Amino acid sequence: MWPEKLLAWFDRHQRQMPWRSNPQPYYVWVSEVMLQQTQVDTVIPYFERFIQKFPTVHDLAAAPLDDVLKLWEGLGYYTRARNLHNAAKMISANGGELPASYEELQNLSGIGPYAGAAIASIAFNIPVPVVDGNVLRVFARFWGIFDDIRQTKVRLLLFNKLMPFIQNVSPSNFNQAIMELGALICTPKKPMCSFCPLQADCLAYQTGQVDLLPYKSKGKPVPYYDIAVGIVCRGDEVLIAKRKADQMLGGLWEFPGGKKEESETLEETVKREILEETSLSVEVKELFCAVKHAYSHFKITLHAFRCIYTFGEPVPKSSDEIKWVKVTDLHLYPFPTANKKVLEQLVTSFSCTR
């Protein structure tokens, strides 16, 4: 049977990961949250630093959100960090143990069917199949499923088809083996079918249709925006604002500014946005740098301008907090990736007084 072939392959070829060598529930949970939308090689150093800083769920729950976000800085999809922190508080308040139930896990912030299945099976050996992008690709090919994998019905179909097979094997190894196969062998492009343990039973391989599967409909065009921000100087300090908790990138700090409107120049955008967001009037000087960045659903170019504070008192009109900070202290605050790229240049080559 194919599950035995899959598990034998996994036993020989699985990659070493810190949460695999010590699959305690807290480690599995943190790793699964980090692995959403992020490659294993990127996650491992973040995971190790995170566990060193917050070795238990109680440590995570007691930590200020700013500390959590600072440690998450650069990993992206910051809602994951906020949900992790919220869920840690829920768990800590109820004894400190993750619920050992697929259904109860989904009551925690940020845990849906996929993460719930992964944690339940890997940490607690509960027989519930995981259906992520790797699993969709592997079994769309294996069973010859030509339906659009964007559709919820396909995820439900595979969940139900896999359920009987996971009952008689190690649920932890079964789910990890499928995900590992998708990551290493049954890749989106140029899959290495000659090394696949499921080759003999794979409908796509046997019928020469591997390149046609999985079928995924085209997404909507990705919008692009010009964002203009100001590095507002007052003596040796610059102004930063903390995004509202319910916003995208909530809880992170940024340079004030916003989206360019069609009828204005980038310099006009900076002046308008800073006045609207902080009540400050500034003199916009030269462009300091421009950074291109892609989010999950849109792309931007972040244009950072040097600005001189002229008058007014800063008021957090569209943020949770606003403050003047010395350039040498900016590294203490968690910034989104695009702002962080500006920050990296700022600390080495920026002068408020020039």
Secondary structure as the mmCIF struct_conf table of DSSP 4:
data_model
#
loop_
_struct_conf.conf_type_id
_struct_conf.id
_struct_conf.beg_label_comp_id
_struct_conf.beg_label_asym_id
_struct_conf.beg_label_seq_id
_struct_conf.end_label_comp_id
_struct_conf.end_label_asym_id
_struct_conf.end_label_seq_id
HELX_RH_AL_P HELX_RH_AL_P1 TRP A 2 HIS A 13
HELX_LH_PP_P HELX_LH_PP_P1 GLN A 14 GLN A 16
HELX_RH_AL_P HELX_RH_AL_P2 PRO A 18 SER A 21
BEND BEND1 ASN A 22 ASN A 22
HELX_RH_AL_P HELX_RH_AL_P3 PRO A 25 LEU A 35
TURN_TY1_P TURN_TY1_P1 GLN A 36 GLN A 37
BEND BEND2 THR A 38 THR A 38
HELX_RH_AL_P HELX_RH_AL_P4 VAL A 40 LYS A 53
BEND BEND3 THR A 56 THR A 56
HELX_RH_AL_P HELX_RH_AL_P5 VAL A 57 ALA A 62
BEND BEND4 ALA A 63 ALA A 63
HELX_RH_AL_P HELX_RH_AL_P6 LEU A 65 TRP A 72
TURN_TY1_P TURN_TY1_P2 GLU A 73 GLY A 74
BEND BEND5 LEU A 75 LEU A 75
TURN_TY1_P TURN_TY1_P3 TYR A 78 TYR A 78
HELX_RH_AL_P HELX_RH_AL_P7 THR A 79 SER A 92
TURN_TY1_P TURN_TY1_P4 ALA A 93 GLY A 95
BEND BEND6 GLY A 96 GLY A 96
BEND BEND7 ALA A 100 ALA A 100
HELX_RH_AL_P HELX_RH_AL_P8 TYR A 102 LEU A 105
TURN_TY1_P TURN_TY1_P5 GLN A 106 ASN A 107
BEND BEND8 LEU A 108 LEU A 108
TURN_TY1_P TURN_TY1_P6 SER A 109 GLY A 110
HELX_RH_AL_P HELX_RH_AL_P9 PRO A 113 PHE A 124
HELX_RH_AL_P HELX_RH_AL_P10 GLY A 133 PHE A 142
TURN_TY1_P TURN_TY1_P7 TRP A 143 GLY A 144
BEND BEND9 ASP A 147 ASP A 147
TURN_TY1_P TURN_TY1_P8 ILE A 149 ARG A 150
BEND BEND10 GLN A 151 GLN A 151
HELX_RH_AL_P HELX_RH_AL_P11 THR A 152 ILE A 166
TURN_TY1_P TURN_TY1_P9 GLN A 167 ASN A 168
BEND BEND11 VAL A 169 VAL A 169
HELX_RH_AL_P HELX_RH_AL_P12 PRO A 171 LEU A 184
TURN_TY1_P TURN_TY1_P10 ILE A 185 ILE A 185
BEND BEND12 CYS A 186 CYS A 186
BEND BEND13 PRO A 188 LYS A 190
HELX_RH_3T_P HELX_RH_3T_P1 CYS A 193 PHE A 195
TURN_TY1_P TURN_TY1_P11 PRO A 197 LEU A 198
HELX_RH_3T_P HELX_RH_3T_P2 GLN A 199 ASP A 201
HELX_RH_AL_P HELX_RH_AL_P13 LEU A 203 GLN A 206
TURN_TY1_P TURN_TY1_P12 THR A 207 GLY A 208
HELX_RH_3T_P HELX_RH_3T_P3 VAL A 210 LEU A 212
BEND BEND14 PRO A 214 PRO A 214
HELX_LH_PP_P HELX_LH_PP_P2 LYS A 220 PRO A 223
STRN STRN1 TYR A 224 ARG A 234
TURN_TY1_P TURN_TY1_P13 GLY A 235 ASP A 236
STRN STRN2 GLU A 237 LYS A 242
HELX_LH_PP_P HELX_LH_PP_P3 ARG A 243 LYS A 244
TURN_TY1_P TURN_TY1_P14 ALA A 245 ASP A 246
BEND BEND15 GLN A 247 GLN A 247
TURN_TY1_P TURN_TY1_P15 MET A 248 GLY A 251
STRN STRN3 TRP A 253 GLU A 254
BEND BEND16 PRO A 256 PRO A 256
STRN STRN4 GLY A 257 LYS A 259
HELX_LH_PP_P HELX_LH_PP_P4 LYS A 260 GLU A 261
TURN_TY1_P TURN_TY1_P16 GLU A 262 SER A 263
BEND BEND17 GLU A 264 GLU A 264
HELX_RH_AL_P HELX_RH_AL_P14 LEU A 266 THR A 278
STRN STRN5 SER A 281 ALA A 294
BEND BEND18 SER A 296 HIS A 297
STRN STRN6 LYS A 299 PHE A 311
BEND BEND19 LYS A 317 ASP A 320
STRN STRN7 GLU A 321 LYS A 326
HELX_RH_3T_P HELX_RH_3T_P4 VAL A 327 LEU A 332
BEND BEND20 TYR A 333 TYR A 333
HELX_RH_AL_P HELX_RH_AL_P15 THR A 337 SER A 349
BEND BEND21 CYS A 352 CYS A 352
#
